């Protein structure tokens, strides 16, 4: 069963791609079916683990063996990986079915479905690994698949640029992860998780010289591991690829943002908790970067107008929550939010796709509005997703997001208090931009001048059914699994998959602290409706009087512009110099171009002998015979 969970999506990818020329819906049905079976089996494995404590490590084959070094290809099933299996396969299966309707008019949909399944397989290979090498294989696999999917519409220049940007930015993070793996192998003599984690305490005080500086080995490993996580999970400074990734089809956005690629970084930090717990510096770094990312992305989302980019920045912000939860030592709470977030974020992305579908590929929320009655089902699901994201009481986001803020407060440290404060303020900003999207998309006057309101229509059933399942998850996932994941006896569930050196006790919390976030979430609803629907001129006047602040947020804190000036343009100039002077001026000049030019000159000279007159040919023959006789005589 465990083998089927991993390899069914891979088989589906191959079958779907190779069978694309058979019957009309063969690729769509085959890929969706294989991933759906994998999802059902994943749920069974997850439930069997909770009920019967049924976990294990299933070796597939010995991958690399050299001297005393061995790296297996294995399927490690423990509480942590079993949760990831459910999240990945369940969301992926729904995205597959949704794509049948969303991509129905695309001539290359078999290739698209095949890429989705390959993406799913790569992420599964990552989360079930029992060593860093297999994890790195899956890590690079999801990077490759993200490139293929973001740039799926390869005839669009913006899509190609976004795919390249995602690939390059992730290479920076991947380089950090590779260095961490090299350090682990060099000093620990192994890359197996269990062996590495058992030996970590022995190296807790070890110092090494790294580029001329003395540094703690564990801290160095953790920092580089986190750099890898920053790239995949789009944390501040390595986040720039994430909003541009919206150039891919909407189902891609849902899969990348809800269940696969961006959650890999959080999974890596939680999986490596036995290492991170021995470096307070690294944990503080994780907390600070998570805090900055949460408030950065939320502030930028306030002024974005592309419906998918708003949801994308929301993902970036929520990942910041997960990281600062891990940074304060609440790894289980980070995973709980990852679990609930998958449902409501996939719901929001697919709901946004349904809105885009209704408006014939329009993504600007300023050109929407007034379609609440035209899209009743999409409206309901978007409302549900928005409530869950904002942390509305008793929906999934309420349990997991508030738990992160509470555990940061319970850390009882200066950094923990800062994280809790940032978390509360970010929750308010999250509510504001989420309701802005919702109200401007469905309420107020109809603002689209290109499409008559009568031409807008509800999505087909194949796109709405996945929203039903995600809606159920958005409602109940927090309530049903809160006790299991973060309750007083949650250690019994997590066992050894998460390591707590200094566990935070969920003790009594002041009532005012428990109420402040839900109150802010609730009052943001009428505030948003008033400002964005009833009195939009107030914000317009505020924008005009505070244009520098507005431009600062609209241009995403000018991080892209900073990179363009400091890194991209100098790199282009250096590359242009070496291309013109080195490649063209030297290599081409004296290499292929020089050789071809020489042969051309020789050929032109030789061609002059071909006059067509018999006496010229006789002269050449006589000359050749004379040379031959001279050679024979002298010899």
Secondary structure as the mmCIF struct_conf table of DSSP 4:
data_model
#
loop_
_struct_conf.conf_type_id
_struct_conf.id
_struct_conf.beg_label_comp_id
_struct_conf.beg_label_asym_id
_struct_conf.beg_label_seq_id
_struct_conf.end_label_comp_id
_struct_conf.end_label_asym_id
_struct_conf.end_label_seq_id
HELX_RH_AL_P HELX_RH_AL_P1 UNK A 2 UNK A 18
TURN_TY1_P TURN_TY1_P1 UNK A 19 UNK A 21
BEND BEND1 UNK A 22 UNK A 23
TURN_TY1_P TURN_TY1_P2 UNK A 24 UNK A 25
HELX_RH_AL_P HELX_RH_AL_P2 UNK A 26 UNK A 52
STRN STRN1 UNK A 56 UNK A 66
TURN_TY1_P TURN_TY1_P3 UNK A 67 UNK A 68
STRN STRN2 UNK A 69 UNK A 77
BEND BEND2 UNK A 78 UNK A 78
HELX_RH_AL_P HELX_RH_AL_P3 UNK A 79 UNK A 102
TURN_TY1_P TURN_TY1_P4 UNK A 103 UNK A 105
TURN_TY1_P TURN_TY1_P5 UNK A 107 UNK A 108
HELX_RH_AL_P HELX_RH_AL_P4 UNK A 109 UNK A 127
TURN_TY1_P TURN_TY1_P6 UNK A 128 UNK A 128
BEND BEND3 UNK A 130 UNK A 130
STRN STRN3 UNK A 131 UNK A 131
HELX_RH_AL_P HELX_RH_AL_P5 UNK A 132 UNK A 150
TURN_TY1_P TURN_TY1_P7 UNK A 151 UNK A 151
BEND BEND4 UNK A 152 UNK A 153
TURN_TY1_P TURN_TY1_P8 UNK A 154 UNK A 155
BEND BEND5 UNK A 156 UNK A 156
HELX_RH_AL_P HELX_RH_AL_P6 UNK A 157 UNK A 188
BEND BEND6 UNK A 189 UNK A 189
STRN STRN4 UNK A 192 UNK A 192
HELX_RH_AL_P HELX_RH_AL_P7 UNK A 193 UNK A 199
HELX_RH_3T_P HELX_RH_3T_P1 UNK A 200 UNK A 203
TURN_TY1_P TURN_TY1_P9 UNK A 204 UNK A 205
STRN STRN5 UNK A 207 UNK A 210
TURN_TY1_P TURN_TY1_P10 UNK A 211 UNK A 212
STRN STRN6 UNK A 213 UNK A 216
HELX_RH_AL_P HELX_RH_AL_P8 UNK A 217 UNK A 232
TURN_TY1_P TURN_TY1_P11 UNK A 233 UNK A 234
TURN_TY1_P TURN_TY1_P12 UNK A 236 UNK A 237
BEND BEND7 UNK A 238 UNK A 238
HELX_RH_AL_P HELX_RH_AL_P9 UNK A 240 UNK A 244
HELX_RH_3T_P HELX_RH_3T_P2 UNK A 245 UNK A 247
BEND BEND8 UNK A 248 UNK A 248
HELX_RH_AL_P HELX_RH_AL_P10 UNK A 250 UNK A 258
TURN_TY1_P TURN_TY1_P13 UNK A 259 UNK A 259
BEND BEND9 UNK A 260 UNK A 260
HELX_RH_3T_P HELX_RH_3T_P3 UNK A 261 UNK A 263
HELX_RH_AL_P HELX_RH_AL_P11 UNK A 264 UNK A 271
TURN_TY1_P TURN_TY1_P14 UNK A 272 UNK A 272
HELX_RH_AL_P HELX_RH_AL_P12 UNK A 273 UNK A 276
TURN_TY1_P TURN_TY1_P15 UNK A 277 UNK A 278
HELX_RH_AL_P HELX_RH_AL_P13 UNK A 280 UNK A 301
TURN_TY1_P TURN_TY1_P16 UNK A 302 UNK A 303
STRN STRN7 UNK A 306 UNK A 306
HELX_RH_AL_P HELX_RH_AL_P14 UNK A 307 UNK A 327
TURN_TY1_P TURN_TY1_P17 UNK A 328 UNK A 329
HELX_RH_AL_P HELX_RH_AL_P15 UNK A 331 UNK A 358
TURN_TY1_P TURN_TY1_P18 UNK A 359 UNK A 360
BEND BEND10 UNK A 361 UNK A 361
STRN STRN8 UNK A 364 UNK A 364
HELX_RH_3T_P HELX_RH_3T_P4 UNK A 365 UNK A 367
BEND BEND11 UNK A 370 UNK A 370
TURN_TY1_P TURN_TY1_P19 UNK A 372 UNK A 375
HELX_RH_AL_P HELX_RH_AL_P16 UNK A 376 UNK A 390
TURN_TY1_P TURN_TY1_P20 UNK A 391 UNK A 391
TURN_TY1_P TURN_TY1_P21 UNK A 393 UNK A 394
BEND BEND12 UNK A 395 UNK A 395
HELX_RH_AL_P HELX_RH_AL_P17 UNK A 396 UNK A 410
TURN_TY1_P TURN_TY1_P22 UNK A 411 UNK A 411
BEND BEND13 UNK A 413 UNK A 413
HELX_RH_AL_P HELX_RH_AL_P18 UNK A 414 UNK A 442
BEND BEND14 UNK A 443 UNK A 445
BEND BEND15 UNK A 449 UNK A 451
HELX_RH_3T_P HELX_RH_3T_P5 UNK A 453 UNK A 455
HELX_LH_PP_P HELX_LH_PP_P1 UNK A 458 UNK A 460
HELX_RH_AL_P HELX_RH_AL_P19 UNK A 461 UNK A 486
BEND BEND16 UNK A 487 UNK A 487
TURN_TY1_P TURN_TY1_P23 UNK A 488 UNK A 490
HELX_RH_AL_P HELX_RH_AL_P20 UNK A 491 UNK A 494
TURN_TY1_P TURN_TY1_P24 UNK A 495 UNK A 496
BEND BEND17 UNK A 497 UNK A 498
BEND BEND18 UNK A 501 UNK A 502
HELX_LH_PP_P HELX_LH_PP_P2 UNK A 503 UNK A 505
HELX_RH_AL_P HELX_RH_AL_P21 UNK A 511 UNK A 529
HELX_RH_PI_P HELX_RH_PI_P1 UNK A 530 UNK A 534
HELX_RH_AL_P HELX_RH_AL_P22 UNK A 536 UNK A 545
TURN_TY1_P TURN_TY1_P25 UNK A 546 UNK A 546
HELX_RH_AL_P HELX_RH_AL_P23 UNK A 547 UNK A 554
TURN_TY1_P TURN_TY1_P26 UNK A 555 UNK A 555
HELX_RH_3T_P HELX_RH_3T_P6 UNK A 556 UNK A 558
HELX_RH_AL_P HELX_RH_AL_P24 UNK A 559 UNK A 563
HELX_RH_PI_P HELX_RH_PI_P2 UNK A 564 UNK A 568
HELX_RH_AL_P HELX_RH_AL_P25 UNK A 569 UNK A 577
HELX_RH_PI_P HELX_RH_PI_P3 UNK A 578 UNK A 588
HELX_RH_AL_P HELX_RH_AL_P26 UNK A 589 UNK A 590
TURN_TY1_P TURN_TY1_P27 UNK A 591 UNK A 591
HELX_RH_AL_P HELX_RH_AL_P27 UNK A 592 UNK A 607
TURN_TY1_P TURN_TY1_P28 UNK A 608 UNK A 609
BEND BEND19 UNK A 612 UNK A 612
HELX_RH_AL_P HELX_RH_AL_P28 UNK A 614 UNK A 634
#
